[in-house]
Amino acid sequence: MATTGLTSTQEAAFRRSKQLSIQQREELLKPFLPSEPTSSSDTASKKALSDRTSQTTKSRKTGPVKTFLYLAIYHTIALLFSIFFRFRRAYRLVRGNIISLLKYHHRTPEFIAHDVKNLEKMPKHLSVIVEYQEDEGGQGTAGLEGLVNDVCEIAAWAASAGIPLLSVYERTGVLKNYLPQTHASIWSTLESYFGPQRKPTLSLRAPHLSSYSPPNTPPQTAEDEINQGRKHLTVLLLSEHDGRDTIVDLTRTLAEMAQKGDVRQEQINTDLIDAQLNDHVSSEPDLLILFSPTVMLKGYPPWQLRLTEIFHLPDNKGVNYQVFLRALYNFAKVEMRLGR
């Protein structure tokens, strides 16, 4: 046959291979198999392989002097870097402790206001990232109590510095489950700083939840109406759910509205998305403070960080007034070009 190269007799015999022995089948297939390598070519390939292996082994072999030299250089560089990083960390810790002693607020708003009075600009919306830790870590107290204490202190610092809006990001959103308790704790801390007559009014809210503001905050009575000149602080609680999940939900909603004809396709632009996210989550903060030694956003809403100034101090762990104050000083010197 032209297609197989077998005669009709051979093809018929092959199809009746049950009647053939193993040797006969091999004889039929042998003409169509590749030729076996000769011993000379096999020997040459083995020799070439062994030559390459020996050359590689020789190239990798170094004498004891070279080995000692390499190890000495490696350990010397590692030692120098270790000394440098340790001295840098010690210098930053000593410098931070000195600044903390010189610039300690003593829970007095006048001291904090004096520390920031010469700054050329202040953020109108300050945001911070805090972390809920179940064990003793960077916080003074472990667990929910330590987290609430940190939020209360930051709120008091912001109110003393004249910042009207503070957003607190905590990845799990555990504080959203305790709005009354968190409001009461912040309210008590503000009273310890300012006193019962001068404490700022307070509103606590979270995205997708109603604003929590008891009758005495903002002012409702006649006496409070007289003292309307008091500062007002709004604290916004954010979590990981308010980031990408909100953007996905908004995208799905706009797509459904476009399909139903409630909104035209050309109306869906960045201005519309920005307005919707501002209403549902928050406006874009001017300054974001990280109280961690590295920049870790931990799922912070990405849309709100397009033009935000981010500040952190290396080797710092935990919430402290020094980082807060240095962040404000750094923000005052930053020039926002906005793409120009």
N, C-alpha and C positions, 0 to 999 in steps of 0.2 A: 504494500500500500504506500502511496506517495506521502501520506500525512505522517505515518509512523515509521516508515522505512522497513516494515516487515512484509514478507510475502503473505499471501492469503493463507498458506499452510501454517506459517509461523504464528500468524495472528490467531488463527483458529486453535492452534495448540496452546497459545498463551491464555486464551479465554477458557480453555479447558485445563487450567493450571492445577486443578486438583489431581489430575492424572499424571502430572510431572513430578519428578523428585526435586529436591532442593538444588542439587547440582545442575539439573537441567534448566531450572528457572534462572539461576545465576548466569549460565552460559547464554541464555537469551538476552539478558540485560547487560551483560559485560560490554558489548560493542558500544553501548550508549552512555557508559560511565566515564568520567574523566580519568585520564591516565594517572597512575600512582607516581608520587615523586620518587625520583631516583635517589640512591644513597648519597651520591656526590652533592646534589643540590641540598639535600637534608643536612648533610654535614656542614656545608657552607653556611646555611642559615643559622645553625646552632653555634658555629664559630663566631659569626658576626654578632649574635646576641650575647655570647659570653664576652666578646671584646668590648661591647658597649657597657656591659655590666661592670667589667673590671675598670674601664676608664672612669665610670661614674664613682665607683668605690674609691679609686685613687684620688679623684678630685675632691671627694668629701673628707678624706683622711688629712688630719692636721697633726702637726707635731705637738708635743707637750708644752713647748714655749708659746706657740700660737694659741693653744687652748687656754693657758694661764692668762695670756694677754687679753683675750676676748672676755674672759670672766672678770678680770680686774676692771676693764673699761665699763662693762655692764653694771657691776656693783657700785662703781664710783659714781656713775650717772644716776643710778637709783638712789644712792645715799644723798647726793646733792639735791635732787628733787624732793626727797623726803624732808630734808632739813629746811628747804625753802618753803614748802607747804606748811610745815609745823610752825615756823617763825611767822609766816603770813597769818595763819589762824590765831596764833597767840597775840600778834599785834592788833588784829581786828577785835579780839575779845577784850583786850586791855583798853583799847580806844573806845569801844562801845560802853564798857563799864564806867569809864571816866565821864563820857558824855551823859550817861544815865544819871550819874551823881550830880553833875553840874546842871543838867536840864530836867531834873525830876520835878513833876508837876505838883506833888504833895496834895493831890485831889482838890486842887484849887483852880477854878476856871481862869482867874486873873493871871496866873502864871502861864497857862497855856496860851491865852490871848497875847501875853507879852512876848512869848516865843515866836509867834507868827505875825506880829503886827507890822514888821518891816518887809514882809514878802510882797512882791509886786502883784501877784495874782494868786488866787486860791481856787481850788476846784469847787464847782457848784454841785457836782455829783461825784462822790467818793465811793469806791467799791473796794471791798477786801475779800480775801479768800481765807476761810478758817477751816479747820479739820476736826471732825469728831473722832476722838480716840478713846477706846475702851480701857486702855491701861495708861500708866504713868508715862508721859512722853514729854513733848515740848510744852504742854499746858501745865499750869500750876496744880490743877485738880483734874482727876481723870473723869471721863464719861461726860454725860449731859451737863452736869453742874459746871465743869470746867469750860465747856463750850459756851454756856450762857454767861458765865463770868467774863469771858473774853469779849463777847458781843456787847455786854453792858459797858465795859471799859472803853471799847472803841467808840461806842455811841456817845459816851460822855466826852471823850476827846474831840470828836467831830462837832458836837454842840458847842463846846468851849471855843473851838477855832472858828465858829461861825459857818460851818458847812451845813446847808439845809437838807441835803438828801444823802443818805448812807444806804448802800446796798451791800448785803452780807451774803456771800455765796458759800454754801456748805453742800457738798456733793449729794449726800443722801437725803437732804431736806427734812431732817428729824425735827428741826425747830418749828416747822409748819404745823406739826401736830400739837404744839404747845403755845399757841399764840397768846392766850390770856396770861399764862405763867411767864412767858418771855417778856410781854409788855409790862407786867408788874415788876419784874426784876430790873428792866431798863429804867422804869419810872422811879424805883427806889434808888438806883445808882445816881440818876440825875439829881434827885433830891439831896443825896449825900454830898454831891459836888456843889450844887447851886444854892441849896437851902429850899425850904418849902415855898417861899415867896417869889423866888427868882428862877426857879427851875423852868426850862423850856417846855412848851407843850409837845406832845408826842403822838405820832400816828404810826402804827405798825401794820404792814400789809404784805401780801404775797400774791404772785400771779395766780389767776384762776380762783382766788379766795377773796371774800369781802374784807374791806379794810377794817382793822380792829382799832377803834379809838373810843375809849369810854367817854362819858359825858363831860368829864373835866378836862379832856384833851381831844380836840381843841377847846378853848374857853367857851363856856356857856353862861355862867353866872354874871351878875352885874359887876362884881368885883373883878372877875377875870376880864370883862370888857374894858375896864379901866386899864388893866395891865396888858392890853393887846400888843404893846411894844415888845413883849417878851419874844424870844426866839422860838421857832417851831422846828422840830426835827422829825423827818419822815424816815423810817427804817424799813427797807424792803428786803425780804428774805427770798433768796434764789436757790435753786437746786439744779441737778443735772437734767431733770425733766423739762425745765424751762428753756433748754438749749435746742438741740437738734430735733427733739420730739415736737416742740412747738413749731419749728420751721416746716417739718413734715406735715403736721396737721394744717397749717396755713396753706401750704401748697395744695393739699388735697381739697381744701375748702374752695380755694380760688379756681381750681380745675373744674369742680362741680358747678360753681357759679357761672363759669364761662360756657360750659355745656348747656346749661339751662337758659343762657342769654341774659342773666342778671348783671353781668359785667362784660364789657367788650375786651377782646384780646389785647388791643393796643393800650387799654387802661392799666393793664398789669405791668408795672415797672418797679424800679427800685424805690421810688418815692412811696408808692402804695404799700409795698412790703415793709418799708421802714416805719411808716405810720402805724400799720397793723401790729408790728412787733413792739413798738413803743407803747401801744395801748394794752397789749396782752402781757408783756414782760416788763420792760423798763426802757428808759432812754439810754443812750450811750454814755457811760461814765467818762469823766475827764481824766481820772487817775485810778489805777488799780494797784493796790498794795498786796504783795505776797509776803507772808511771814515765814516763808520756808527758805532754805539756803539755795535752792535752785528754782528755775522757772518751771512750775508744773501747774497748768491751768485746770486740770482734773475735770474736764467736761464743761467749763464755763461757757455760757451762751456765746457762740462765735460771732453772731451778727453784731453784738454789742461791743466788740473789741476792734473795730476797724480803725479807729483813730484814737484809741485809748493809750495813754502813757502808762507803761507797766514798770513798777519799781520793786526791787528786792535787794536784800543784803546777803552776800555770800557768808557762810558759816553762822548764820543766824537761825535760831530755832525758837519758835514760840512767839506769842503776841507780846510786844513791849512798846513803850512810848518812844524809844529811840528810833525805831524803824518808822513809826508813824511820822515823827517830826522830820526826819531826814527825807522821807518821801515828799513831804510838802515843800521843803527847801529845794529839792531837785526839780519838782514840778514848776516852781516859780522861775527857774532858769531855763526851762525848755521852751523853744520856739516852735510853735505849731505852724508848719508851712502849708498843710492841707493839699499836698500835691503840687505846689507852686515851685 
